[in-house]
Amino acid sequence: MSLVTFFLTRRKYLKEVDKAETEIVSNEIDNVEKATRIWRNLSEDITARLTADIAALRSENEKTREKLNALTRENNALRSQMASLQKELRLSNTENEKLLRQLKVLSDHLKTNEKEG
């Protein structure tokens, strides 16, 4: 009788061990699935944020490029205007020098006339 009890108890024990092992494996699979789901969600969130950040940076980069192009055009126009003004200044300086020479000649002539007169 004790031998029958032993075998029955052992059989019950082995079934319980099998059931416990199955539950452990099932729990491990559930845990892996949960961890995978968490990583997938994190990955999707990071991907979405990075995609949005990249789009924002591209937009900002395009606006900066447009501003740079506008400033370059303005800078070129100002350089051209400055070159034109420098040319005018040189011409004015030349004209002023001519006028100063004429004034000196006139002044010298007037001084000569005053001495004679």
Long-range contacts (C-beta under 8 A, 24 or more apart in sequence): none
